[in-house]
Amino acid sequence: MYMSNVLPMQIWLIAILVLVGVIFVATERARTFRGFKKIEQYVIETAADFRAKVSRHGEDLVVSGNRNGIPSILRFCCSENKPALIIQCNAPVNFNLQLARKGTRFAGEGVLLRLENPRLVRFLVCCTTDEAQAKIFLGVPEVQMELEKLSWSANTLLTLSDGKIELTEPIISLDSASYVLKQCDSISILAGQCQKMPNAGQLKVDPVPKPRNTWVLRVALAVGVVLSVTIIPFRSAHVEGASPVPTWSIDGVEAGDSKIIPDARNWRLAREEDMDVSFVAWIDPHGAGALSNLPMDADGEHELNDKAYLLAAKKGNGMNRVVWIADRRLAYDYVGPLMGIAKVPRDEMEHMRWSEAGTPQESPNGDGLLVVREYGTKNGASIFFLHAGVLCSGTPADYRSLSLK
């Protein structure tokens, strides 16, 4: 009778292990965020999007990971002689270029370079030691578009040099993680454009190494596995009939694709009212086609095994998202103010007229994906395609002249 009221030794060991783990995690978290309590939740949300671990490097709080395939590091600083926020992306940069708001004094060497884009020249000034390379880079429409999207404060400085792109800001925004992630998205696209620069292939870009667990966590995990293997068979008879945890899915999206899409629970398939009215009238004047679920043939094998989706945020914040899944992997994922998407057939891709500054070096293997950001503007759209399994992009001379039927 006495023995029936005593918990098995394994249960006690697990309880102790869990208690040790909780104490360790709480202590480690307090140490990590010491001096950064005001932005603790903000940084945690950012790290979750990066799928990375937050760590402490001296006085700095660091988030590092490979976001959207681009090695990225965020550094939050609280010392007076450092910028409050540093966003750094590893990229094959083989030239030197600095950009800042007008009125900023550059500390580095080089000459001032006049920007050709009239919208950028109103508020940006740039300095470079490699004038020819800088002009090529700044002449790309996608680069100009992302420079406009960046939030430029009085002391924000964007530097491209020595295999990296770095954005420094004097103040940390306390509003939400979306601000930093938006800045990261633009810098990631700039890093992607650096890969298309002349001789960029000669530079090696190393990924950010995955964070290592401490020995305490490793021992805890090992003991937990051993105890679980011991107890689970013993206890399994009491949990028969338990329901498995459901997998999240998006209505209108294939179940297998929903599993691939990150953060699927916060998105739904876009409807006509989520798109620009003029774009809908242009792409589907008779209201007969699918506008947010597009079968694609990305590799040119004449089989529509790939899918491109236009998603809308469930929170109704006006943000749309385009996701392209090719060969059961995430080929392209972008969030922003999108007007709509469309499939560009392979035959049309082969006879594409590209803009002078937006002509890709690679040729498409199959269908292309038209992503429209500003309807009615000639360079308000980009076309993405795969070449040997690698995502490439270009800017059509006038996307409205394309034959998409």
N, C-alpha and C positions, 0 to 999 in steps of 0.2 A: 504494500500500500504506500509506503514511504517512497520507494523508488519511482512509482508512477507519477509523483509530483515533482520530480527532479528533472530539470532540463538536461538533455544529452550534452555531453562534453563538447561536441562539435558546435552546438548552438551557442554555448558560452564563448567559445573561441571566436566565432563569427561576430558576436556582439562586441567583444573586446577589440577585434580587428576594425570593425566599423567605427567604434569610438575613437581609436587611434587615428584612423583616416580622417574623421571629421575634425579632430583637434589639429591635425597637421595641415589640412586644407585651409581652415580658418586662420591659423597662424601665418601660413604662407601668403594668403591673400592680404592680410593686414600689413605684412612686411612689404609686399609688392606695391600696394597702393598708398603707402605712407607718403603724405604730402600731396596726394592727388585725389582726395576723397570727393571733391566737387565734381570730378569728371569720371568717377569710377564706373558708373553704369554706362555712361557714354562710351568709354573705352571697351568695356565688355561687349557691348553691342557691335562695335566696330570689329573686334577680334572674332566674334561669331561669324560675321560676314566673310572675314578673311580665312575662317577655319584655322586659326592660328592661336598660339599660346601667348599670353601677356607675360613679359619678363622685366626684370629690373637690371639695368646696366648703370651702375653707379647711382647718380642722382636722377637719371632719366628713366622714363617708363616707355617700353618698347613693344610694338606689335609687329611681328614679321611673318610673312607667308608668301605663297605664290598665287596671287589673286588674278583670276582670268588668264592664267598662264604666264603672268608677268611677275618676276621676283620683286616684292615690294616690302619696304620697311617704314613704319611710322614711329617717330620718336617725339615723345612729349617731354618738355623740359620745364623746370621751375627755377632755374638759376638766372640771374640778371644778365649775364654776359652771353646768353644763348637765345636763339629764336624759340618761341613757345612751342611751335610745331614744325617738324621737318618730315616731309614726305619724299621718300627716295625710291626710285624704280631702277633696276639694272636693265640696261639697254645697250645695243651696239653703237654707241655714240663715238664717232671719231673726229668730232669738230667741237669748237668752243662757242657757246652762245649764252648770253644773259638777257632776260627780259624783266621789266619792272614798270610800275606806273610812272608817268611823267613826273619829273621833279626829283627822282631818285638819283643819287650819285653812285656810280659804279666804282668799286674798289679795284677791280681787275684791269688787266691790260686789254687793248683792242681799240677798234674804231666804232663810232656810232653808225648804225645801219638804218636807213630810212625804210619803213614798212610801206609796201605797196597797197595793202588793203586800207581803204579810207576809214572803215569802222575801227580798225585796230590803231591806226595812226593817231586817232583822237585822244587815246588814253595810255598807249604803251610806247616805251622807248627800249631799244635793244642795242647791245654792244657785242662785238665778235672779233676774234682774231683770225677767223676762217671765213672771209666774206663770201666766197663762191659757194661753199657748202651751206652756209647759213641761208643764202638766197634761195637755194634749191629747196631746203627744208621749209622755209617760211612761205614758199610759193604753192605748197600743197593745200588744196581747199580744206581737207580734213583737219590739217594742222591749224589753219586760220579759224575754223569753226570751234575747235577745242580751246584755243586761246581766248576766244570770246566767252566761252562757257565758264572758264575759271573765274573765281572771285578774287579780284585784285584789291587788296587794301593798300594803304600808303607805303608800307614797307615790305610787301610781298615780293619775293625774288625767285624767279625761275631760272635755273642754271642747267645747261646741257654740256657735259664734258666728261672725258675719261671713263667712258662706259657706263654712265648713269645720268638720270634726270632727277633733279632735286628741287623741290618747292619749299621755301621757308616762309613762315608767317610769324609775326610778332605776338599775336594774341590767339589763345585757344577759344573757339566758339563753344559756349555752354548749352546751345540750343538742343542739338541732337546729333547722332552719329551720321545722319544723312548728309550733312555738310561735308565732312571729311571724305565720305565714300564718293560723293560727287566729284570732289577734287581728284581723288584717286582714279576714278573712271577716266577723266580727261587726260591725266598723266599717262595712264596705261595705253590709251589710244595714241598719244604722242610717241610712246615707246615703240608701239607697233609700226608707226610710220618711219621710225629710225631704222627699222629692219629693212626698209626698201631703199635706203640711201646707198649711193655708190660705195662699194668696198665694205659694206656693213657685214657681209658674210665672213670677213676675215677676223672679226672680233668674236670671242667666245663670251657668252652670258651665262654665268653660273646661277643655278636656282638657289633660293634661300634654304638652308638645311632645316630639316624638321627638328623641333625642340625635343630634347631628351628628358625622359622622366628621371627623377632622383632615385637613389637606391632605396629610400624608404617606400616610395610608391611601387617600385618593382617587387620588393619583398612582399608588400601587402597584396599585390595582384597575384603573385605566385601562391601565397598561402590561401587566398580567396578561391583560386581555381581548384586547388587540392581539396579544400573543404566542400566546395560546391559539388565536385565529382563524387565525393563521399556521401553527401546528404541527399542530393537530388534523386538518385534511384530509390532511396529509402522513403522519400516523401512523395514520389510521383503518383502513387496510388490514390492520394488524397486530393489531387488536383486534376483528375481526369475530367474531361468535358469543359475545361477552361477555354475561353475564347481567345484566339490569337489577336495580337495587336493589329488593328487595321492599317493598311498602307494608304497614305493620303493620295488622292487623285483629283484631277481637275476635270470637270464635266466638259465633254467634247474633245478631250485630249486622250490619246491612247494610254492605257494603263502603264505600259512599259516606258513610255516617254515621261509620264508624270513622275516616275521614280528617279529619272535622270535630272529633272529640272530642280535646281536648288530652291528652297523656300517656297515650294509649290502651294502650301496651304494659304498663303497670302495673296494668291493671284487667281483669276478666272479668265476664261476665253473671252477675248474682246468682242463686243457687238458693234453694229453699225454706228450707234450713237457715240461710241468711244473714239471714232475716227473723224477725220476732217471731212466736212460735207462735200467740199469740192473734189477731194481725192476720191471719195466713193462714187460721185457722179461721173468722174473720168474713167475709173478702172472698171466700174460695173454699172453702166447706164441703164440696163434693163433689170437690175436687181436679181440676177439669176445665179451668181457665183458665190463661192465661199471666199470670204475676205480675211479670215483669221486662222484658217486651218488649211495649209497649202501642201499637197503632195509634191515632193521634189525628187529629181534624179541628179544627185550631187556629183556622182562619179562617172556619169555618162554611159552607164550600162543598160539604159533604156528600161529601167525598172524603177517605179515610184516607191522606193523603200524608205525614203527620208521625209521628214516633215519640218515645216516652218510654222511657228505659231505666233500670233499677235495676242498678247495677254494684257489685261487691265488690272490695276490694283483694286483689291476688294475694299480698301479704305476710301476709295473714291477721291483720291487726291489729284486726279487728272494725269497721272503718270502711266505710260504704257511700257510694255516690255516685248522685245522680239527675241524669240528663242529658235535656234535652228539646230535640229538633231539629225546628224548624218552618220550612218554606219553605227548606230546605237551609242553615239557619244555626243557630248555637247560641243558643237562646232562654233556657235556664236551665241552670245547672250548679252543684251544691252538694254538698259533702262533709261528712259528719257522722254521728252515731249515728241512722240512719234505721231505722224499723220496717218500712216498705213504702210502695208507691205504688199509685195506682188512677186510672183514668179516670173523670171525672164527665161524663156525657153532656150535650150542649147543652140538652136539654129540662129536665134537672135543674138546670142552672146558671141557667136563666131563672126558676125558682121557688125559688131558694136562700134559706134563712133564715140571715142572717149574724148574728154576735154584735154587740152594741151598739157596742163599740169597734173591731171589725174589719170594718166594712162598707166595701167599696171604693166610690170615687166613679165609677169607670168600669163599663160593662156589657160582658160577655164577647161576643166574636164567634162562638166555637165551643165545643168541649169544654174542660173544665178539668182540671187535674192535681192530684190530692189527694196531698199529701206528709205522711206521718204520722211524727212524731218521738217521741211518747209515746202508746202505745196505752192506751185506757181513760180518758184525760183529755179533758174536753170541748174544751178549747182546745189540745190537744196536736197539732193538725194545721193546715196552711194549704192553701189552694186557689190555684193560679196559673193565669192565663189571659191571652190576648192581646186587646188592644183597639187596633185600627188599627195592628197590628204591634208594639205596645209591651207589654212584660211588666208585668202587674198582679197583685195578690194580695189576699186577704181571709181572714178567719177565720170558718168556719161556726159557727152556734150550737151544733150538736152533730153532728159528722161521722158518728157512728155511726147516725144516723137517715136518712142519704142512701140513695137507691135507685140502686145502681150497676150493675144488671143490664140 
